[in-house]
Amino acid sequence: MIFPASLCAQVSLSANPGESRGMGSEPQYSISQVAKSFGLTVPTVRYYEEEGLIDATSRRARVRYYNRAQLVRLAYALMWHRDAGMTIEETRAIMRTARTVERRELIRDHAAAINDRVAQLEGARAVLEHLLVCPADDPTTCPHTGATLNLTVDAALRST
């Protein structure tokens, strides 16, 4: 599987020694560090937390901190939500699905929706490419475009 460039990009977080470490020795990253490193806004990171996709590891002086495990969860959420184009609800369902069979079903459904959208966009591109070279001053009188428009009207009238 080839991941989008946004997922393969290096995320550079540097924990501020002392302040950005939790009770143990594991580095903790402030919400602003996380947002900047992932190319997000602080409100977006908060939104992902409010939606139950990630959890702050700790809070100090009203600042949220996240450990590496939560950063991995954030990257996983972004893979589905931002890169695969899933809704927050679909992303949450994927992330909460423990069984591979159920997860694959959700992925299949989303892939089918993407394929439908790609086909729709390819049709739109074909129309636009035709209109760029169409010799008709009025596209509705073009034999190609006019026929397509008449089919659309006929289909609309049949459904009423």
Helices and strands as residue ranges (DSSP letters): H 5-8, E 29-30, H 31-38, H 42-50, E 58-60, E 63-66, H 68-78, I 79-83, H 88-96, H 100-133, G 139-141, H 143-158
